[in-house]
């Protein structure tokens, strides 16, 4: 089944904050969507791992793919938000 990500509304605010340091950075719409998907997959992977065993969720691979995309396409945002 394909997962579809659709915001409830788009207020053109693509600022994201590092959840540990509080540092912020402005992203493009595409980057903001990918950033949000990383945390979606992290949450689902964590929940699935409770049933399947640590590291077994397919969501980890999806999350890693998105992290790699950030490393390649916006290293600064990766370092601010995800490293």
C-alpha positions, -999 to 999 in steps of 0.1 A, spaced: 0 0 0 14 34 -9 15 61 17 3 95 7 14 126 26 -10 155 23 -9 185 46 -42 197 59 -34 231 45 -3 248 31 5 281 48 38 284 30 58 281 62 86 257 56 107 266 87 117 236 107 133 234 142 158 209 155 140 191 183 171 189 205 190 222 199 161 245 189 181 257 159 159 266 130 163 267 92 140 276 63 134 248 38 118 245 4 84 229 2 99 197 -10 125 196 17 99 204 44 78 175 32 108 151 32 118 163 67 83 156 80 83 122 64 115 113 82 98 118 116 66 100 103 87 69 94 107 72 127 76 71 148 61 42 128 94 22 129 96 26 166 61 13 171 66 -16 146 98 -26 162 80 -33 195 61 -61 176 88 -72 151 120 -67 170 145 -39 170 155 -27 136 130 -49 117 105 -23 106 105 -14 69 101 22 80 138 24 90 148 19 54 125 46 42 138 70 69 174 62 59 166 69 23 152 103 32 182 111 54 205 103 26 185 125 3 191 154 27 228 146 30 231 148 -8 208 177 -16 210 200 14 239 192 36 234 224 57 198 216 66 209 180 73 235 193 98 211 217 114 181 195 117 190 159 115 226 152 124 
